[in-house]
């Protein structure tokens, strides 16, 4: 399996990510900068990114991007690329908890938010905000109404 962008995950190695962040800060030191984190990183790598985000004074983190783990998809339905939606929910929440324990920076939860219960789970795990993608595609504005109700 390959990500949608070849070698994308390598860009979240601490040195590569630090270089990207510093370059972006030189180009634009006005707008807030957040980093969206892959769920496939090790717990130590997640804590390392949280530390880097704090030392570089980022505005926050986003947990998480899509996953390369396709184990929840039946073989005959599997396709290449990052997987989003319900199969991502648990790992995304686990990543969120790890990040929350490692930083006080704001964290936007993204990944597997398909209903109000999942949104509440993210908030209870330490999210400052939630971000909808796949759930919104499948459920539309009704999902937002359910979450805020």
C-alpha positions in Angstrom: 0.0 0.0 0.0 1.2 3.5 -0.8 0.0 6.8 0.5 -1.7 9.2 -1.9 1.6 11.1 -2.1 4.7 8.9 -2.3 7.0 9.2 0.7 4.6 11.5 2.5 5.0 9.8 5.8 8.8 10.4 5.7 8.1 14.1 5.9 6.9 13.6 9.5 10.3 12.4 10.7 11.5 15.0 13.2 14.3 16.5 11.1 12.3 16.7 7.9 9.3 18.2 9.7 11.4 20.7 11.6 12.8 21.9 8.3 9.4 22.2 6.7 8.1 24.1 9.8 11.0 26.5 9.8 10.7 27.2 6.1 7.0 27.9 6.4 7.6 30.2 9.4 10.2 32.2 7.3 7.8 32.6 4.5 4.9 33.5 6.6 5.2 34.4 10.3 1.7 35.9 10.6 -0.8 33.1 10.0 -1.2 30.3 12.6 0.6 27.1 11.6 -0.8 23.6 12.6 0.5 20.2 11.6 -1.8 17.3 10.7 -0.3 14.1 12.0 -0.5 10.6 10.5 -2.0 7.9 12.7 0.5 5.3 11.7 3.4 6.8 13.6 4.7 5.2 16.8 3.7 6.6 20.1 7.3 7.9 20.6 7.2 9.7 17.3 3.9 11.3 18.2 5.4 12.6 21.5 8.4 13.8 19.5 6.2 15.8 17.1 4.3 17.3 20.1 7.6 18.4 21.5 8.7 19.9 18.2 5.4 21.7 17.8 5.8 23.3 21.2 9.4 24.3 20.6 8.5 25.8 17.3 5.6 27.6 18.8 3.0 26.2 16.4 -0.7 27.1 16.9 -1.7 23.5 17.3 -1.9 20.0 16.0 -4.5 18.0 14.0 -5.0 14.4 14.9 -5.1 12.7 12.4 -4.6 12.3 8.7 -5.6 9.1 6.8 -4.1 5.7 7.7 -2.3 3.2 5.6 -3.7 0.4 7.8 -6.3 -1.3 5.6 -6.9 -4.3 7.9 -10.5 -3.3 8.4 -11.3 -3.4 4.7 -12.3 -6.6 3.0 -9.6 -7.7 0.5 -12.0 -7.6 -2.4 -12.9 -4.0 -1.6 -9.5 -2.7 -0.8 -7.8 0.0 -2.8 -4.5 1.9 -2.5 -4.2 5.2 -0.7 -5.0 6.6 2.7 -8.1 5.2 4.5 -10.5 7.5 6.3 -13.8 7.3 8.1 -14.9 4.7 10.6 -11.9 2.4 10.3 -9.7 5.3 11.4 -11.8 6.2 14.5 -10.1 4.2 17.3 -6.5 4.9 16.2 -7.2 8.5 15.7 -8.6 8.8 19.2 -5.6 6.9 20.6 -3.3 9.4 18.8 -5.3 12.2 20.2 -4.9 10.9 23.8 -1.2 10.5 23.3 -0.8 14.0 22.0 -3.0 15.5 24.7 -0.8 13.8 27.3 2.3 15.3 25.6 1.2 18.9 25.0 -1.1 21.7 26.0 -1.3 23.0 22.5 -4.8 23.0 20.9 -5.6 19.8 19.1 -8.2 19.5 16.3 -9.6 16.0 16.1 -10.1 14.5 12.7 -10.6 10.8 11.8 -13.6 8.6 12.1 -16.1 11.2 13.2 -19.2 9.7 11.7 -21.7 10.6 14.4 -22.3 12.6 17.5 -20.9 9.8 19.7 -17.6 9.9 17.9 -17.4 13.7 18.1 -18.0 13.5 21.9 -15.4 10.8 22.2 -12.8 13.1 20.6 -13.7 16.0 22.9 -13.5 13.8 25.9 -10.1 12.5 24.7 -8.8 16.1 24.8 -9.7 17.7 21.4 -10.2 21.4 21.3 -12.2 21.2 18.1 -13.4 18.5 15.7 -13.0 18.5 12.0 -15.4 16.6 9.7 -14.5 15.1 6.4 -15.8 11.6 5.5 -18.7 11.8 8.0 -19.8 15.0 6.4 -19.5 13.5 2.9 -21.7 10.6 3.8 -24.2 12.3 6.2 -24.2 16.0 5.1 -25.3 18.9 7.3 -27.5 16.5 9.3 -24.2 15.3 11.0 -23.5 18.8 12.2 -27.0 19.2 13.6 -26.6 15.8 15.4 -23.3 16.8 16.9 -24.3 20.2 18.2 -27.7 19.0 19.5 
